[in-house]
Amino acid sequence: MAINIKRVALIYVIELITLVLLSIIGFYVGPLFVSQSVIKSLRNQLISTVDLGPNYIFLHNLEIDTLMAIPVIGPFFFVLALVMTGFVLGVYVAYALNSILGLIISLLITMFFPPHGIIELLAYAFSTTGSLTFTRDLITSLRGGRRISKSDVTVLIIYYLISVVLLYIAANVEYFEITALKGLISSMIS
């Protein structure tokens, strides 16, 4: 068994579609459930990451990524992370800009403009693909099909290691982006 780039690409596309849909839901429905003070608190946490450095960002994202990589339950954490990210982004834009055009621009910027977004989502796609592949193999094994082999475990680990390397790169790029954009982020919700 080898790394399946087509599956990784499919998971990546699913991530993008899910983020868009949940951001739209967050934009229109989120302010009914999430107060502006909660969003301000999240913004302040984002700004404070600059003081903690790229290793903090990496370790935070690594926790999420590791949960996504766990066979059987990893896809649940994948969906949960996407729900939280997309919904919160939509709510944030609703309070900060109150513009659907602002939401579209924010989505494009979040998913494509800063390189860290592309790299981070790709990392999550790798870990989730590994989890799903191993889960499929495990189910096949439990149904009496072929047994889980050492190569199946090795492939799971390779998917995960690729995601870790990508996350490390993304964290350093994100740190640079946050540092460069700190003034803009600070002025968005006052």
Secondary structure, DSSP 8 states (H G I E B T S, - for coil): ----HHHHHHHHHHHHHHHHHHHHHHHHHHHHHS-HHHHHHHHHHHHHHHHH-HHHHHHHHHHHHHHHHSTTTHHHHHHHHHHHHHHHHHHHHHHHT--HHHHHHHHHHHHTSSHHHHHHHHHHHHHHHHHHHHHHHHHHHHTTSS---HHHHHHHHHHHHHHHHHHHHHHHHHHHHHHHHHHHHHHH--
